[in-house]
């Protein structure tokens, strides 16, 4: 049922078919609040739906509103009386954990096989995203923002939680030598989280100068070009965060890890078989650890952003009005020139 409200939304129809459209906003369910979206960060998955019509195994079968890195203000409180009041600024936890009968650790809902995510084509009907001026969201997704944290700064809470989860998968990094492969937004955010966690040195690696500048501003003590294999191998990092999502990056991670070290793989490689230096991982007794999305880390991130202990001021490089979404996506796709690109709603 429509509430007679319309919204401006960013909709992926197919590969290379991104449209800014007017959509009808339904009446919220009893457990949903209506949110006026302020900012949305463009994620790699959003770029994949636009440029390929798919993100990994998730293939667009129908038009879908993109976006899961979002913040806004409650405009209509939930009818059931739960959740934040009108006027409350909120960040969004975009996951809905769920089971399918397959087993997973109960304390790690991010691994639940039936988990859905805003703006995901993993299931059909697709889970609509929140790149829209007005959206309805269940109150359990809403995270109230502290008074001293602006919506713009909080716009990085979701990707920072991905980085926070990855760093937590590395174990205690205090006093350790860490290398981050891939200094895109997640890699640069990992640098900021590592700095806060007390890493002794942080080496950032990327193909391009601009991401390395951002990583240095976020707290990297040294930067290396991805082509400098000798220098990467000489790092001998206790922990490597692989955030490039490229098998060459994973090879660099294995080569650059110290014997007995740990490699956390957060960059999502393409589906199917990938080449990897497994023999080297075996003889060096490396621990290769996966990292996927996050759980409650977003709450810790919001606290750290608010108290200033997590500095992500260097990560956002561009801001675009929602009506220029295509320009924003073009900029975000150019990783040599951009960090995190925000849409302003």
Secondary structure, 3 states (H helix, E strand, C coil): CEEEEEEEEEEEEECCEEEEEEEEEECCCCCEEEEEEEEEECCHHHHHHHHHCEECCEECCCCEECCCEEEEEEEECCCCCCCCCCCCEEEECCEECCCCCCCCCCCCHHHCCCCEECCECCCCCCECCCCECEEEEEHHHEEECCCCCCHHHHCCHHHHHHHHHHHHHCCCCCCCEEEEECCCHHHHHHHHHHHHCCCCEEEEEECCHHHHHHHHHHCCCEEEECCCHHHHHHHCEEEEEECCCCHHHHHHHHHHEEEEEEEEECCCCCCCCCCCCHHHHHHCCCEEEECCCCCCHHHHHHHHHHHCCCCCCCCEEEEEEHHHHHHHHHHHHCCCCCCEEEEEC
